[in-house]
């Protein structure tokens, strides 16, 4: 499948990405501790990855998987989040969203779901023999 290629980590976003990494929300910091160093099933994640005009909270390039955490700032941004997700899908990136509350109340379940979704594309369905 062919996707339009968006510029990753645009230079003009560099300071914003750095500021986001240095000022993570408590939920982002909690999830990052679980993801960093291939802590989630051996998956490598980057934090605050730029894709086109957007910055993903976490991104697994091997599986083209973006993880977004939705806190209070997202409660009234449904249209923006939908447009953002649609754009990222056009880039071939799957997006999984979790609320901050999910990260705090069930971190293990969140990490297990991330691993499950990431590995979906790694397990090809066997073709029936002719």
C-alpha positions, 0 to 999 in steps of 0.5 A: 500500500502506498502512502503520502509521506509526511515529513518526520520531525520537521526542524520548525517543530524541534523546540516544541518537541523538546519542550514537550519531552521536558514537560511531560504530563504525569500520565505521559511520564508514567507510560514512558517509564513502561515503554522506554528501553523496549519495556513493552514487549521489545517494542521501540518507542519514541516520544514526541515524534513529529509526523507532518504538522502533528506531534505524537505522544509516542510512536513505534516506527517498526509497526507505524503505531502512534499512541496518544494520551487524552487528558483534560485538554482533549475533552473538547477537541473531538473534531481536531482529534478526528482530523488529526487521526484521519491525517495520520491514517493517510500516512499509514499510521495507526493511532491508539488512544488512552485516557490519562485515567486508564494509564493511572488505573490500569497501566499493565492493561494499557501496555498489554493493549499496545503490544497486542495492537502493535503485533497485529500486523506482525502475525500474518494470516495464513493463506489457505492452500489451493 
